[in-house]
Amino acid sequence: MIRTIRTSLALLAAAAVLAAAQADPPKRPRLVLAIVIDQFPYDYLLRFRSDYTSGLAHLLRDGAVFTDAHYIHSFTVTAVGHSTFLSGATPSVSGIIGNEWYDRDAGRTVTSVFDPRTKIVGGIPNAVGSSPRRLLVSTVGDQVKMQGAESKVIGVSIKDRSAILPAGHMADAAYWYDGHSSHWVTSTYYRADLPDWVKKINGEKAYQRYIGARWLPLDATDDPAKALCTMVAGAAVRYCGGIESTPWANELIEDFAERAIANEGLGRHAGTDILAVSFSANDYVGHAVGPDDPAVRDISIRTDRLLGKLFDYADRLVGAGNTLIALTSDHGVAPLPEVNQARNMPGGRLSEARLSKKMTDALTRRYGAGAWLLPGLATMPYLNLKLIRARNLDPAAVERVAADAALTGDHIARAYTWHQLRDGGVQQDAIGRAITMGFYGPRSGSLYILQEPYYLFGTAGASHGTPYGYDTHVPVIFLGPGIKPGVYTQNIAVNDVAPTLAALLGVEQPSGSAGRILSELF
């Protein structure tokens, strides 16, 4: 009886909510700002909270903030995170399994957006271009465009994959920064020539103002000894490298985003427009110095201010209350092993070369000498299938020999084979499921090898890519029309962002979406 009463009350409550929604549907946004901060773990919202006074502060104060949002896949890298954001798909469905992988048909390593059928537009003449053709699923922008209303979808970032993958197949354009020409470029997939407003930006040569500049902390005086890095090689402080590794790159992105809103009339079409913006500099800086370096705090604060500038600009041009903001990051980051060791935490550095040698030596002992491994990451190695076939070997058995050898390596936690992943023969815990969701048979390597937490491959810098919490836990924040502000502590997946946006915009969910609609924030 009690259960019946509770069920009846629940049905009545649901009916009331539905009736209210039908009576007063949420205002549909004119513009969606889909923001990714590259390499920005949720921890940065906590660690630097008192320093945020602008865009991030606005989101944290007035938005719907999910405190326990994670990626449910591994490999947590830029291309995979950006493809997940507005598709809701895992790599097992989207086909985007990494930033790059070995293409067995082409006999070469390819990037997630490499497309030899296209050319770069606006950069070095006849250079090979990029496109979303390797993405097997639709995005929210694609669903908006397929609905038929007049809408524009544009992606912007320093990195080509970060501009292209969130925007999708039907985007009007994706623009990224070509370091070789110091120009904003696109590809012939989108258009044959740059629009005049982008040519104007390139003609301004904004990068020149940073030649020889020093990156000083926001609260520092003009003292060279306090610079975080310099654009002059051989200076007394760390060399920044390219402009991509400085906060000035994010300034270029934000300025370009403003110009796109103004010149493309975003927010002023019959349907909802989408501008996907990815701030890449945070990732370049984080890789170079690690999450505990003062430069990371400084660029996080600067990103907060740039976001505030962009939000204010959108409000001025589109009108207050007409922009829906969805913000996340593509992945987190592990601490520098040296920093972890100093605080008595686990961690250390591993060698890809040694790992590859262990597998090659084991295969040579069992089956004889040969070029057993093809080019690629040692953590997702591709076995030489032609050699395996030529010697009439069982591929699954060869994979097992390589996996067993890998497991003898220092601080290797797991090694799964292609056949295990295809057949579901993996440990059914969160890590095993994450690795399975990162597997797409036609593209994935012969093995997936995972190191223990806090151990990194490489001799310097920080990295990411694992299914551990420091790499998967990222911000997810919504703000705008139809959104109920608040702090939401339930566990969600970043895959939930795309179906939620689709519901808010009144379009079909993307074709590969694995998430749910976050109806609690409506």
For each residue, the residues with C-beta under 8 A, 3 or more apart:
1: 4 5
2: 5 6
3: 6 7
4: 1 7 8
5: 1 2 8 9
6: 2 3 9 10
7: 3 4 10 11
8: 4 5 11 12
9: 5 6 12 13
10: 6 7 13 14
11: 7 8 14 15
12: 8 9 15 16
13: 9 10 16 17
14: 10 11 17 18
15: 11 12 18 19
16: 12 13 19 20
17: 13 14 20 21
18: 14 15 21 22
19: 15 16 22 23
20: 16 17 23 24
21: 17 18 24 25 26 522
22: 18 19 25
23: 19 20
24: 20 21
25: 21 22
26: 21 481 482 504 522
27: 321 481 482
28: 272 481 482 504 505 506
29: 32 272 322 323 324 480 481 482 504 505
30: 267 268 272 273 318 319 322 323
31: 261 266 267 272 273 274 275 314 318 322 323 324
32: 29 140 272 273 274 275 323 324 325 326 501 505
33: 275 277 310 311 314 323 324 325 326
34: 85 86 140 166 274 275 276 277 326 501
35: 277 278 279 307 325 326 327 328
36: 81 82 85 157 162 166 276 277 278 279 327 328 329 330
37: 40 278 279 282 303 327 328 329 475
38: 78 157 159 162 278 279 280 281 282 283 329 330
39: 282 283 286 287 329 330 331 332 333 464
40: 37 44 282 300 303 329 332 474 475
41: 44 291 329 331 332 333 470 471 473 474
42: 45 46 67 69 332 473 474 475
43: 46 47 291 332 470 473
44: 40 41 47 48 291 296 300
45: 42 48 49 56 60 475
46: 42 43 49
47: 43 44 297
48: 44 45 51 52 297 300 301
49: 45 46 52 60
50:
51: 48 297 300 301 304
52: 48 49 56 57 60 301 304
53: 57 304 305 308
54: 57 58 304 305 307 308 309
55: 58 59 303 304 305 306 307 308 309 310 311
56: 45 52 59 60 303 304 307 308
57: 52 53 54 60 61 304 308
58: 54 55 61 62 63 307 308 311 479
59: 55 56 62 63 65 307 325 327 477 479
60: 45 49 52 56 57 63 65 477
61: 57 58
62: 58 59 479 485
63: 58 59 60 325 477 478 479 483 485
64: 477 478 479 483 484 485 486 488 518 521
65: 59 60 475 476 477 486 487 488
66: 69 475 476 477 488 490 492 518
67: 42 487 488 489
68: 473 489 490 491 492
69: 42 66 328 473 474 475 476 491 492 493 494 496
70: 469 472 473 474 491 492 493 494
71: 76 80 81 84 331 434 467 471 472 474 493 494
72: 90 433 434 437 472 493 494 495 514
73: 76 80 84 90 91 92 434 437 438 467
74: 431 434 435 437 438 448 450 465 466 467
75: 80 91 97 98 380 438 465
76: 71 73 80 81 330 331 332 464 465 466 467 471 472
77: 80 81 98 99 330 331 464 465
78: 38 81 82 99 159 161 162 283 330 331
79: 82 83 96 98 99 100 111 112 113 161 165
80: 71 73 75 76 77 83 84 91 96 97 98 99 330 331 438
81: 36 71 76 77 78 84 85 328 329 330 331 474 494
82: 36 78 79 85 161 162 165 166 278 330
83: 79 80 87 89 91 94 96 112 135 165 166
84: 71 73 80 81 87 88 89 90 91 94 494 495 498
85: 34 36 81 82 166 276 328 330 494 497 498
86: 34 139 140 141 166 167 168 276 497 498 501 510
87: 83 84 94 135 137 138 139 140 168 498 510 512 513
88: 84 495 496 497 498 499 509 510 512 513 514 515
89: 83 84 93 94 137 495 498 510 511 512 513 514
90: 72 73 84 93 94 437 438 495 512 514
91: 73 75 80 83 84 94 95 96 97 98 437 438 439 440
92: 73 436 437 438 439 440
93: 89 90 136 137 440 512 514
94: 83 84 87 89 90 91 135 136 137 440 512
95: 91 134 135 136 137 440 442 443
96: 79 80 83 91 112 134 135 165
97: 75 80 91 101 438 439 440 443 444
98: 75 77 79 80 91 101 112 377 380
99: 77 78 79 80 111 112 161
100: 79 109 110 111 112 114
101: 97 98 109 110 112 376 380 443 444 445
102: 108 109 110 374 375 376 382 445
103: 106 107 108 109 110 443
104: 107 382 385
105:
106: 103 110
107: 103 104
108: 102 103 375
109: 100 101 102 103 375 376
110: 100 101 102 103 106 114 134
111: 79 99 100 114 130 160 161
112: 79 83 96 98 99 100 101 134 135 161 165
113: 79 130 131 132 134 160 161 164 165
114: 100 110 111 128 130 134
115: 118 128 129 130 131 133 134 187 189
116: 128
117: 131 133 189
118: 115 128 129 130 131 187 188 189
119: 126 127 128 129 187 188
120: 123 124 127 128 129 130 178 185 186 187
121: 129 185 186 187 188 190 191 192 193 194
122: 178 181 183 184 185 186 194 198 199 202
123: 120 127 178 180 181 183 185
124: 120 127 178 180 181
125:
126: 119
127: 119 120 123 124 180
128: 114 115 116 118 119 120
129: 115 118 119 120 121 187 188 189
130: 111 113 114 115 118 120 160 161 164 176 187 189
131: 113 115 117 118 164 187 189
132: 113 135 164 165 167 168 169 171 174 189
133: 115 117 169 189
134: 95 96 110 112 113 114 115
135: 83 87 94 95 96 112 132 139 165 168 169
136: 93 94 95 512
137: 87 89 93 94 95 510 511 512 513
138: 87 142 143 146 168 169 510 511 512
139: 86 87 135 142 143 165 166 167 168 169 498 510
140: 32 34 86 87 143 144 168 274 498 501 502 505 507 510
141: 86 144 145 153 166 167 168 170 171 274 276
142: 138 139 145 146 153 168 169 170 510
143: 138 139 140 146 147 502 505 507 508 509 510
144: 140 141 147 149 151 153 271 272 274 505 507
145: 141 142 151 153 170 171
146: 138 142 143 170 507 508
147: 143 144 151 271 507 508
148:
149: 144 269 270 271 272
150: 269 270 271
151: 144 145 147 269 270 271 272 273 274
152: 172 264 265 266 269 273 274
153: 141 142 144 145 167 168 170 171 172 273 274 276
154: 167 171 172 173 174 175 260 264 266 273 274 275 276
155: 162 163 164 165 166 167 171 173 174 175 275 276 277 278
156: 163 174 175 176 253 256 257 260 275 276 277 278
157: 36 38 160 162 163 176 177 253 277 278 279 280
158: 162 176 177 244 249 252 253 278 280 281
159: 38 78 162 163 176 278 280
160: 111 113 130 157 163 164 174 176
161: 78 79 82 99 111 112 113 130 164 165
162: 36 38 78 82 155 157 158 159 165 166 176 278 280 330
163: 155 156 157 159 160 166 167 174 175 176 276 278
164: 113 130 131 132 155 160 161 167 171 174 176
165: 79 82 83 96 112 113 132 135 139 155 161 162 168
166: 34 36 82 83 85 86 139 141 155 162 163 276 278
167: 86 132 139 141 153 154 155 163 164 171 173 174 274 276
168: 86 87 132 135 138 139 140 141 142 153 165 171
169: 132 133 135 138 139 142
170: 141 142 145 146 153
171: 132 141 145 153 154 155 164 167 168 174 190
172: 152 153 154 190 264
173: 154 155 167 186 190 191 195
174: 132 154 155 156 160 163 164 167 171 186 187 190
175: 154 155 156 163 184 185 186 198 256 260
176: 130 156 157 158 159 160 162 163 164 184 185 186
177: 157 158 182 183 184 185 244 249 252 253
178: 120 122 123 124 181 182 183 184 185
179: 182 242 243 244
180: 123 124 127
181: 122 123 124 178 185
182: 177 178 179 205 207
183: 122 123 177 178 202
184: 122 175 176 177 178 194 198 201 202 256
185: 120 121 122 123 175 176 177 178 181 194
186: 120 121 122 173 174 175 176 189 190 191 194 198
187: 115 118 119 120 121 129 130 131 174 190
188: 118 119 121 129 191 192
189: 115 117 118 129 130 131 132 133 186
190: 121 171 172 173 174 186 187
191: 121 173 186 188 194 195
192: 121 188
193: 121
194: 121 122 184 185 186 191 198 199 202
195: 173 191 198 199 263
196: 199 200
197: 200 201 259 263
198: 122 175 184 186 194 195 201 202 259
199: 122 194 195 196 202 203
200: 196 197 203 204
201: 184 197 198 204 206 255 256 259
202: 122 183 184 194 198 199 205
203: 199 200
204: 200 201
205: 182 202 208
206: 201 209 252 255
207: 182 210 211 243 252
208: 205 211
209: 206 213
210: 207 213 231 243 246 248
211: 207 208 231
212: 230 231 232
213: 209 210 230 231 248
214: 224 227 229 230 231 232 235 237
215: 227 228 229 230 231 240 246 247 248 295 298
216: 220 221 222 223 226 227 228
217: 220 226 228 294 298
218: 298 301 302
219:
220: 216 217 223 226 227
221: 216 226
222: 216
223: 216 220 226 227
224: 214 227 230 235 236 237
225: 236 237
226: 216 217 220 221 223
227: 214 215 216 220 223 224 230 237
228: 215 216 217 237 238 294 295 298
229: 214 215 237 238 239 240 245 246 295
230: 212 213 214 215 224 227 235 237 238 239 240
231: 210 211 212 213 214 215 239 240 243 246
232: 212 214 235 239
233: 239
234: 239
235: 214 224 230 232 239
236: 224 225
237: 214 224 225 227 228 229 230
238: 228 229 230 289
239: 229 230 231 232 233 234 235
240: 215 229 230 231 243 245 246
241: 244 245 284 288
242: 179 245
243: 179 207 210 231 240 246 248 249 252
244: 158 177 179 241 249 280 281 284
245: 229 240 241 242 249 281 284 285 288
246: 210 215 229 231 240 243 249 281 285
247: 215 250 251 281 285 298 299 302 303
248: 210 213 215 243 251 252 281
249: 158 177 243 244 245 246 252 253 280 281 284
250: 247 253 254 279 280 281 282 299 302 303 306
251: 247 248 254 255 306
252: 158 177 206 207 243 248 249 255 256
253: 156 157 158 177 249 250 256 257 277 278 279 280 281
254: 250 251 257 258 277 279 306 309 310
255: 201 206 251 252 258 259
256: 156 175 184 201 252 253 259 260
257: 156 253 254 260 261 275 277 310
258: 254 255 261 262 309 310 313
259: 197 198 201 255 256 262 263
260: 154 156 175 256 257 263 264 266 275
261: 31 257 258 264 266 267 275 313 314 317 318
262: 258 259 265 317
263: 195 197 259 260
264: 152 154 172 260 261 273
265: 152 262 268 269
266: 31 152 154 260 261 269 273 275 317 318
267: 30 31 261 273 314 317 318 319 322 323
268: 30 265 273 318
269: 149 150 151 152 265 266 272 273
270: 149 150 151
271: 144 147 149 150 151
272: 28 29 30 31 32 144 149 151 269 505
273: 30 31 32 151 152 153 154 264 266 267 268 269
274: 31 32 34 140 141 144 151 152 153 154 167
275: 31 32 33 34 154 155 156 257 260 261 266
276: 34 36 85 86 141 153 154 155 156 163 166 167
277: 33 34 35 36 155 156 157 253 254 257 310
278: 35 36 37 38 82 155 156 157 158 159 162 163 166 253 330
279: 35 36 37 38 157 250 253 254 282 303 306
280: 38 157 158 159 162 244 249 250 253 283 284
281: 38 158 244 245 246 247 248 249 250 253 284 285 299
282: 37 38 39 40 250 279 285 286 296 299 300 303
283: 38 39 78 280 286 287
284: 241 244 245 249 280 281 287 288
285: 245 246 247 281 282 288 289 295 296 299
286: 39 282 283 289 290 291 296 333 462
287: 39 283 284 333 461 462 463
288: 241 245 284 285 295 461 462
289: 238 285 286 293 295 296 461 462
290: 286 293 296 333 335 336 339 461 462
291: 41 43 44 286 296 333 334 335 336 462
292: 296 335 336 339
293: 289 290 296 297
294: 217 228 297 298
295: 215 228 229 285 288 289 298 299
296: 44 282 285 286 289 290 291 292 293 299 300
297: 47 48 51 293 294 300 301
298: 215 217 218 228 247 294 295 301 302
299: 247 250 281 282 285 295 296 302 303
300: 40 44 48 51 282 296 297 303 304
301: 48 51 52 218 297 298 304 305
302: 218 247 250 298 299 305 306
303: 37 40 55 56 247 250 279 282 299 300 306 307
304: 51 52 53 54 55 56 57 300 301 307 308
305: 53 54 55 301 302 308 309
306: 55 250 251 254 279 302 303 309 310
307: 35 54 55 56 58 59 303 304 310 311 327
308: 53 54 55 56 57 58 304 305 311 312
309: 54 55 254 258 305 306 312 313
310: 33 55 254 257 258 277 306 307 313 314
311: 33 55 58 307 308 314 315 323 325
312: 308 309 315 316
313: 258 261 309 310 316 317
314: 31 33 261 267 310 311 317 318 323
315: 311 312 318 319 320 322 323
316: 312 313
317: 261 262 266 267 313 314
318: 30 31 261 266 267 268 314 315 322 323
319: 30 267 315 322
320: 315
321: 27 480 481
322: 29 30 31 267 315 318 319 481
323: 29 30 31 32 33 267 311 314 315 318 480
324: 29 31 32 33 478 479 480 481 482 483 501 504
325: 32 33 35 59 63 311 477 478 479 480
326: 32 33 34 35 476 477 478 497 501
327: 35 36 37 59 307 475 476 477 478
328: 35 36 37 69 81 85 474 475 476 477 494 497
329: 36 37 38 39 40 41 81 332 474 475
330: 36 38 39 76 77 78 80 81 82 85 162 278 474
331: 39 41 71 76 77 78 80 81 464 465 471 472 474
332: 39 40 41 42 43 76 329 464 469 470 471 472 473 474
333: 39 41 286 287 290 291 462 463 464 470 471
334: 291 347 454 456 462 463 464 466 468 470 471
335: 290 291 292 339 340 345 347 454 462 470
336: 290 291 292 339 340 461 462
337: 340 341 347 348 349 454 455 456
338: 341 342
339: 290 292 335 336 342 343
340: 335 336 337 343 345 346 347 454
341: 337 338 344 345 347 348
342: 338 339
343: 339 340
344: 341
345: 335 340 341 454
346: 340 452 453 454 455
347: 334 335 337 340 341 453 454 455 456
348: 337 341 411 454 455 456
349: 337 455 456 457 458 459
350: 354 355 409 410 411 451 455 456 457
351: 354 355 457
352: 355 356 377 378 379 457 458
353: 356 357 378
354: 350 351 357 358 409
355: 350 351 352 358 359 378 379 406 409 412 449 457
356: 352 353 359 360 373 378 381
357: 353 354 360 361
358: 354 355 361 362 405 406 408 409
359: 355 356 362 363 372 373 381 402 405 406
360: 356 357 363 364 372 373
361: 357 358 364 365 405
362: 358 359 365 366 401 402 404 405
363: 359 360 366 367 370 372 398 401 402 405
364: 360 361 367 368 369 370 372
365: 361 362
366: 362 363 401
367: 363 364 370 372 391 393 398 401
368: 364 391
369: 364
370: 363 364 367 384 387 391
371: 374 384 387
372: 359 360 363 364 367 383 384 387 402
373: 356 359 360 376 381 382 383 384
374: 102 371 381 382 383 384
375: 102 108 109 382
376: 101 102 109 373 380 381 382 445
377: 98 352 380 381 445
378: 352 353 355 356 381 449 457
379: 352 355 448 449 450 451 457 465
380: 75 98 101 376 377 444 445 447 448 449
381: 356 359 373 374 376 377 378 402 445 446 447 449
382: 102 104 373 374 375 376 445 446
383: 372 373 374 388 395 398 399 402 446 447
384: 370 371 372 373 374 387 388
385: 104 388 389 395
386: 389 390
387: 370 371 372 384 390 391
388: 383 384 385 391 393 395 398
389: 385 386 392 393
390: 386 387
391: 367 368 370 387 388
392: 389
393: 367 388 389 397 398
394: 397 398
395: 383 385 388 398 399 418 419 446
396: 399 400 417 419
397: 393 394 400 401
398: 363 367 383 388 393 394 395 401 402
399: 383 395 396 402 403 417 418 419 446 447
400: 396 397 403 404 417
401: 362 363 366 367 397 398 404 405
402: 359 362 363 372 381 383 398 399 405 406 417 446 447
403: 399 400 406 407 415 416 417 447 449
404: 362 400 401 407 408 415
405: 358 359 361 362 363 401 402 408 409
406: 355 358 359 402 403 409 412 415 447 449
407: 403 404 412 414 415
408: 358 404 405 412
409: 350 354 355 358 405 406 412
410: 350
411: 348 350 451 452 455
412: 355 406 407 408 409 415 449 450 451 452
413: 450 451 452 453
414: 407 427 431 432 435 448 449 450
415: 403 404 406 407 412 447 448 449 450
416: 403 420 421 426 432 435 447 448
417: 396 399 400 402 403 420 421 446 447
418: 395 399 421 422 441 444 445 446 447
419: 395 396 399 422 423 425
420: 416 417 423 425 426
421: 416 417 418 424 425 426 435 436 439 441 444 448
422: 418 419 439 441
423: 419 420
424: 421 436
425: 419 420 421
426: 416 420 421 432 435 436
427: 414 431 432
428: 432 433
429: 432 433
430: 433 434 467
431: 74 414 427 434 435 450 467
432: 414 416 426 427 428 429 435 436
433: 72 428 429 430 436 437
434: 71 72 73 74 430 431 437 438 467 472
435: 74 414 416 421 426 431 432 438 439 448 450 467
436: 92 421 424 426 432 433 439
437: 72 73 74 90 91 92 433 434 514
438: 73 74 75 80 90 91 92 97 434 435 444 448
439: 91 92 97 421 422 435 436 444 448
440: 91 92 93 94 95 97 443 444
441: 418 421 422 444
442: 95
443: 95 97 101 103 440
444: 97 101 380 418 421 438 439 440 441 448
445: 101 102 376 377 380 381 382 418 448
446: 381 382 383 395 399 402 417 418
447: 380 381 383 399 402 403 406 415 416 417 418
448: 74 379 380 414 415 416 421 435 438 439 444 445
449: 355 378 379 380 381 403 406 412 414 415
450: 74 379 412 413 414 415 431 435 466 467
451: 350 379 411 412 413 455 456 457 466
452: 346 411 412 413 455
453: 346 347 413 466 468 470
454: 334 335 337 340 345 346 347 348
455: 337 346 347 348 349 350 411 451 452
456: 334 337 347 348 349 350 451 462 463
457: 349 350 351 352 355 378 379 451 463
458: 349 352 461 463
459: 349
460:
461: 287 288 289 290 336 458
462: 286 287 288 289 290 291 333 334 335 336 456
463: 287 333 334 456 457 458
464: 39 76 77 331 332 333 334 470 471
465: 74 75 76 77 331 379 471
466: 74 76 334 450 451 453 471
467: 71 73 74 76 430 431 434 435 450 471 472
468: 334 453 471 472
469: 70 332 472 473
470: 41 43 332 333 334 335 453 464 473
471: 41 71 76 331 332 333 334 464 465 466 467 468
472: 70 71 72 76 331 332 434 467 468 469
473: 41 42 43 68 69 70 332 469 470
474: 40 41 42 69 70 71 81 328 329 330 331 332 494
475: 37 40 42 45 65 66 69 327 328 329
476: 65 66 69 326 327 328 492 494 496 497
477: 59 60 63 64 65 66 325 326 327 328
478: 63 64 324 325 326 327 483 500 518 521
479: 58 59 62 63 64 324 325 483 485
480: 29 321 323 324 325 483
481: 26 27 28 29 321 322 324
482: 26 27 28 29 324 504 522
483: 63 64 324 478 479 480 504 521 522
484: 64 520 521 522
485: 62 63 64 479
486: 64 65 521
487: 65 67
488: 64 65 66 67 492 518 520 521
489: 67 68
490: 66 68 520
491: 68 69 70
492: 66 68 69 70 476 488 496 518
493: 69 70 71 72 496 514 515
494: 69 70 71 72 81 84 85 328 474 476 497 515
495: 72 84 88 89 90 498 499 513 514 515
496: 69 88 476 492 493 499 500 515 516 517 518
497: 85 86 88 326 328 476 494 500 501 515
498: 84 85 86 87 88 89 139 140 495 501 502 509 510 513 515
499: 88 495 496 502 503 509 510 513 515 516 517
500: 478 496 497 503 504 515 517 518 521
501: 32 34 86 140 324 326 497 498 504 505
502: 140 143 498 499 505 507 508 509 510 513 517
503: 499 500 506 509 517 519 522
504: 26 28 29 324 482 483 500 501 522
505: 28 29 32 140 143 144 272 501 502
506: 28 503
507: 140 143 144 146 147 502
508: 143 146 147 502
509: 88 143 498 499 502 503 513
510: 86 87 88 89 137 138 139 140 142 143 498 499 502 513
511: 89 137 138
512: 87 88 89 90 93 94 136 137 138
513: 87 88 89 137 495 498 499 502 509 510
514: 72 88 89 90 93 437 493 495
515: 88 493 494 495 496 497 498 499 500
516: 496 499
517: 496 499 500 502 503
518: 64 66 478 488 492 496 500 521
519: 503 522
520: 484 488 490
521: 64 478 483 484 486 488 500 518
522: 21 26 482 483 484 503 504 519
